[in-house]
Amino acid sequence: MSLANYLGIKQQEISRSKVILTLPVTENVLQPFGILHGGVNAVLAEEAASLGAMARLDASHVAVGVDIDTHHFRPVTSGTLTATATPENIGKTLQTWRVETRMGSRLTSISTVTLAVRERR
């Protein structure tokens, strides 16, 4: 089972220009203090950016994460998060994606994810 499946991340839209994922907030993703674990925001962002990057590649290449920067703006305790990834820069060997995570219309975190393009082995 993949981490995305374990956490309950659902794919809503995947294209070369946008990826939308959702995640129901359950006890499994909360800190002991009852708020969303910050690492979950990073996992959601990297999953979204990776799916978008892979949508831009042929079958002989893969995209692997090399950097992620996540800023948390609001605590989340329940509901469903929606992460939307869009490309910031697409090069031959590197792709950078911006991921905004929201609870409804409220921005809860922003991530920048950079992925390296490599030949599939």
C-alpha positions as CSV (number, residue, x, y, z in Angstrom):
1,M,0.0,0.0,0.0
2,S,1.3,3.4,-0.9
3,L,1.6,6.3,1.7
4,A,-1.1,8.2,-0.3
5,N,-3.5,5.3,0.0
6,Y,-2.7,4.8,3.6
7,L,-3.4,8.4,4.5
8,G,-6.6,8.5,2.3
9,I,-5.4,10.9,-0.4
10,K,-7.8,11.0,-3.3
11,Q,-7.1,12.1,-6.8
12,Q,-9.7,14.6,-8.2
13,E,-7.9,15.9,-11.3
14,I,-4.5,15.2,-12.9
15,S,-3.3,17.0,-16.0
16,R,-0.1,18.6,-17.3
17,S,-1.1,21.9,-15.9
18,K,-3.0,21.2,-12.7
19,V,-3.4,18.5,-10.1
20,I,-6.1,18.5,-7.4
21,L,-6.0,16.1,-4.5
22,T,-8.2,15.8,-1.4
23,L,-7.5,14.4,2.1
24,P,-10.1,13.8,4.8
25,V,-8.7,14.9,8.1
26,T,-8.9,11.9,10.4
27,E,-7.2,11.0,13.7
28,N,-4.5,9.2,11.8
29,V,-3.1,12.5,10.5
30,L,-3.4,14.6,13.7
31,Q,-0.7,15.5,16.2
32,P,-1.3,14.5,19.8
33,F,-2.5,18.1,20.2
34,G,-5.4,17.5,17.9
35,I,-4.1,19.5,14.9
36,L,-2.9,18.3,11.5
37,H,0.6,17.1,11.5
38,G,2.7,19.5,9.4
39,G,4.4,16.6,7.6
40,V,1.0,15.6,6.1
41,N,0.9,19.0,4.3
42,A,4.3,18.2,2.8
43,V,3.3,14.6,1.8
44,L,0.1,16.0,0.2
45,A,2.1,18.6,-1.7
46,E,4.8,16.2,-2.9
47,E,2.2,13.7,-4.1
48,A,0.4,16.4,-6.1
49,A,3.5,17.9,-7.6
50,S,4.9,14.4,-8.5
51,L,1.6,13.4,-10.2
52,G,1.7,16.6,-12.2
53,A,5.4,16.2,-13.1
54,M,4.8,12.6,-14.2
55,A,1.9,13.7,-16.4
56,R,4.4,15.8,-18.4
57,L,6.8,12.9,-18.9
58,D,7.0,10.0,-21.3
59,A,7.1,6.4,-20.1
60,S,11.0,6.4,-20.2
61,H,11.3,9.1,-17.5
62,V,10.4,9.6,-13.9
63,A,10.2,12.6,-11.6
64,V,11.8,12.4,-8.1
65,G,11.5,15.0,-5.4
66,V,14.7,16.9,-4.6
67,D,13.4,19.8,-2.5
68,I,10.2,20.8,-0.7
69,D,9.5,24.0,1.2
70,T,6.2,24.1,3.1
71,H,4.7,27.0,5.1
72,H,1.8,26.4,7.4
73,F,-0.7,29.2,7.9
74,R,-3.7,27.8,9.8
75,P,-4.2,24.9,12.1
76,V,-6.5,22.2,10.8
77,T,-8.5,19.9,13.1
78,S,-11.2,18.4,10.9
79,G,-12.8,18.4,7.5
80,T,-11.3,17.8,4.1
81,L,-8.2,19.4,2.7
82,T,-7.8,20.2,-1.0
83,A,-4.4,20.6,-2.5
84,T,-4.0,22.2,-5.9
85,A,-0.6,22.0,-7.7
86,T,0.4,24.1,-10.7
87,P,3.7,24.3,-12.5
88,E,6.0,27.2,-11.8
89,N,8.8,26.2,-14.0
90,I,9.2,23.2,-16.3
91,G,12.7,22.5,-17.6
92,K,14.3,19.4,-19.2
93,T,15.9,18.2,-16.0
94,L,14.0,20.0,-13.2
95,Q,10.3,20.9,-12.6
96,T,9.1,23.2,-9.8
97,W,5.5,23.1,-8.7
98,R,3.5,25.4,-6.4
99,V,0.9,23.7,-4.2
100,E,-1.8,25.5,-2.3
101,T,-3.7,23.6,0.4
102,R,-7.1,24.8,1.5
103,M,-9.8,24.0,3.8
104,G,-12.8,25.2,1.9
105,S,-11.8,28.7,0.7
106,R,-9.2,29.2,3.5
107,L,-5.6,28.8,2.6
108,T,-3.9,26.5,5.2
109,S,-0.5,26.0,3.6
110,I,1.7,26.7,0.6
111,S,4.5,24.4,-0.7
112,T,7.1,24.7,-3.4
113,V,8.2,21.3,-4.7
114,T,11.2,20.8,-7.0
115,L,11.5,17.5,-8.8
116,A,14.4,16.1,-10.9
117,V,13.6,14.3,-14.2
118,R,15.5,11.1,-14.6
119,E,15.5,8.1,-17.0
120,R,13.5,5.2,-15.7
121,R,15.7,2.2,-14.7
